[in-house]
Amino acid sequence: MALIDVAISCLNSIREIEDDVKDAIVYIDAGCTESFQFAGAFPLFLELGARAVCSLENMTSLDAVAGWNSKFDCANKIVIMTSRLLNDAHRYMLRCLSTHEGVHRCTVFTSISEGSHSACPDSPLGADAYREYETLLVQDYNEHTKKSDKTSKVKGVSKFSSALESLTMEPIENVDNSSGDAEGLMVSVHHFPLIICPFTPRAFVLPSQGSVAEASLSRQHEDSLSFGLPPISTGSMSDTDDVPPGATLTSHFLYQLALKMELKLEIFSLGDLSKNVGKILTDMSSLYDVGRRKRSAGLLLVDRTLDLITPCCHGDSLFDRIFSSLPRAERFSSHAQFKQGLPSIDRPSLDVQVPLGELLNEEPSKIRDSCLSDGVEAFLRGWDSCTSDPQSAGSLNEGDKKSTANWTELLNGSLVATECFRGTPYLEAMTDRITKDGSVLVRKWLQEALRRENISVNVRSRTGYATKAELQTMIKALSQSQPSLLRNKGIIQLAAATAAALDESQSAKWDAFSSAEMMLNVSAGDTSQGLAAQITDLINKSAVAELQAKKNKKPDSSSSRGLLSFRDTLLLTIVGYILAGENFPTSGSGGPFSWQEEHFLKEAIVDAVLENPSAGNLKFLNGLTEELEGRLNRLKSEETKETPSDDQLDIDALDDDPWGKWGEDEEEEDNDNSKADESYDDMQLKLNLRDRVDSLFRFLHKLSSLRTRNLPLREGSLASESSFPSDPSGNKGLLYRLITKVLSKDEIPGLEYHSSTVGRLFKSGFGRFGLGQAKPSLADQSVIIVFVIGGINGREVLEAQEAVSESGRPDIGLVIGGTTLLTPDDMFELLLGQFSHF
């Protein structure tokens, strides 16, 4: 039986729409762009005969002439692919149709099913969502065309959604179901479920700019932590409670994914929100659906809130280092707001910007002499010819610095999961290794590529260790010629990303985090006093470092030396409180530390904020930052006032006339009054600041109670075990422990099995006659899909594969999925940023 390959499944899904793609301009939104970049789908679109693949949000009329297949006739059909709800993408699709007036056929593919549109409160469309939207899109297009004919100009996309905005949740009456208009525009809407971001054939997340990943996962209540995370699994969430939109959309996505991949799912869940998702999945199943599926697979749903410490820590993973170190592409602002008052989550883009151009640009003279620069520069000149000066168009040497900067930015690329080395995907091999082993493997691939190209490079290499300098030298040698660059683009991009992650400015801070987390882990195994003192010391040192850097007018000097900022120590405080809650759950009345220990922590944070109010751009300081900065600037100005020198003659001391100071006494009295007012304001400001810090610590108390409040963790079999000194992130993550117990067939508290329709029938009907159906085991499945609601990181993918290897079950096909890819910075934003619930 063939194992699941999510990357190949994505490409096969695109092949199934070949008839629609051929001779069409394909528009994809930001979420689809992320998905197709990782899947390596753009060459496939060219192979299938697409005229061009363009951005839906940034579409222009020039897209019609940017043909890949040398088609000189006008395009008469377009294909739009979106990962959003149809009503969210409507304005972009309508602008696209209005720009290409010669188009007669528009085919829309969305990853959101009709059931999701009907069940989601944010969508005004009903059960027949696709047919309804076909009619509404044509109706809006016709209205816009009529207005355009009258005014001879487009007023903008703000008036494009008249028909859709007027649509209510009531059934549509007196609406023609035809999807065409009098002028022959035909619109059809179809489902395309496999818009996912496959990092490897066995690991994927959802596009960060798609509706499913952006949807809120919890409502604000006493058990919730963040809109972007599931609530604490206290067991109080009942079936009658309104599930958040993220749970509904995730359920429909997983259901359609199983249908597409022809899987019969045995559903298990761990956590309150996962149980709700499992129940929705089970309710959607039917006898007809079960009969259609061919392969059996186990689906394990897990709440991210059961293990927050793993994504908060800086584990030994080259994959995580790359995604934390490299810049990301900018998000497109969707301005989507849920009708029930729940915001959409602005997940960071998954499109990392690999700085290949910066690595090559360090020796510009060699690059300008190569044919690579000529080809890229000529392309840029030709593309910009419509706006350039004709008199200077022939001079390619003018603006040399600007030209070099332009084409080096063009060389910056992204990671592609389907790029392979002798059949082994680069990203998969790297994800399955720790940092040192992964960097050595990248160096080995570069050496193999240089050997194939007959390029000799004199590089000193150390056994078992790779550096940025040697990787950079081999990258430059392999990129000197355009044919070599194109043949080896996969390993070149990955090596450039690895070199950037190994740069001292990035690796020093990551290593500082790892060391601090290890010290916290060791202190947590000792006493609460030691752990509290360790956290306090980290906060004080970061405050001193930032203050010194600010005095030297070098705000980035602390990060360049690998020192931790105040914001960084707040993330470490979160880690410390979670560790304290696991080891000292009864130390204090409201938290894991005693009153005195926590008092010192609060005073350290208050002092750090008073010394540098703008550090971190923190949510709990909203509304106070400007006042705190004004106070700090006033104190500095008072300190810098010139004081009279010792040898200066005091004229007032020689003046014997007492009447001369009669008016000055009143001025001094006014000054004293103003100082008293300022002192009162300072006192009031400090009281407000302490109230904010108290609210922060109440939230930290909630985090420290995760082990006692999460029902699956109370009995201790899934809680953190003994420390592993060789692992900088401390204990093994929850997924490792969970998969190990699943494959060992151990009892897992809180794990719930969701019976299928047939299973419920046997249990309720035939069970009374002794024909009951035995509860299946996840370990009996040849394919197991683990989906973490809230997100995963690279370290967890590595540990999950380690658990399978150690179990002695090589026949198990394990697939890890999650809502999004989480980095420590992402966790900080979720827990202490704008989407936090404290």
MODA-V140948 format. One record per run of one state. SS is the DSSP state (hx for helix, st for strand, lp for the rest). FROM is the first residue (numbers start at 0). LEN is the number of residues. If there is no record, write none. Layout:
<<SS	FROM	LEN> <SS	FROM	LEN>>
This chain:
<<lp	0	5> <hx	5	10> <lp	15	2> <hx	17	4> <lp	21	3> <st	24	4> <lp	28	1> <hx	29	10> <lp	39	2> <hx	41	6> <lp	47	4> <st	51	4> <lp	55	5> <hx	60	5> <lp	65	11> <st	76	6> <lp	82	3> <hx	85	14> <lp	99	5> <st	104	6> <lp	110	3> <hx	113	6> <lp	119	9> <hx	128	23> <lp	151	5> <hx	156	3> <lp	159	2> <hx	161	4> <lp	165	14> <st	179	1> <lp	180	5> <st	185	6> <lp	191	4> <st	195	5> <lp	200	2> <st	202	4> <lp	206	4> <hx	210	4> <lp	214	11> <st	225	1> <lp	226	18> <hx	244	16> <lp	260	2> <st	262	8> <lp	270	1> <hx	271	13> <lp	284	2> <hx	286	6> <lp	292	2> <st	294	9> <hx	303	3> <lp	306	2> <hx	308	4> <lp	312	5> <hx	317	8> <lp	325	2> <st	327	1> <lp	328	8> <st	336	1> <lp	337	5> <st	342	1> <lp	343	8> <st	351	1> <lp	352	1> <st	353	1> <lp	354	1> <hx	355	14> <lp	369	1> <hx	370	13> <lp	383	6> <hx	389	3> <lp	392	7> <hx	399	12> <lp	411	1> <st	412	1> <lp	413	6> <st	419	2> <lp	421	2> <st	423	2> <hx	425	6> <lp	431	3> <hx	434	18> <lp	452	9> <st	461	1> <lp	462	2> <st	464	1> <lp	465	2> <hx	467	11> <lp	478	3> <hx	481	6> <lp	487	1> <hx	488	14> <lp	502	1> <hx	503	21> <lp	524	3> <hx	527	24> <lp	551	5> <hx	556	4> <lp	560	5> <hx	565	18> <lp	583	11> <hx	594	17> <lp	611	7> <hx	618	3> <lp	621	3> <hx	624	15> <lp	639	11> <hx	650	4> <lp	654	3> <hx	657	47> <lp	704	1> <hx	705	4> <lp	709	1> <hx	710	4> <lp	714	19> <hx	733	10> <lp	743	8> <st	751	3> <lp	754	2> <hx	756	8> <lp	764	1> <hx	765	4> <lp	769	8> <hx	777	3> <lp	780	2> <st	782	7> <lp	789	2> <st	791	1> <lp	792	1> <hx	793	13> <lp	806	6> <st	812	6> <lp	818	2> <st	820	1> <lp	821	2> <hx	823	9> <lp	832	3> <st	835	1> <lp	836	2>>
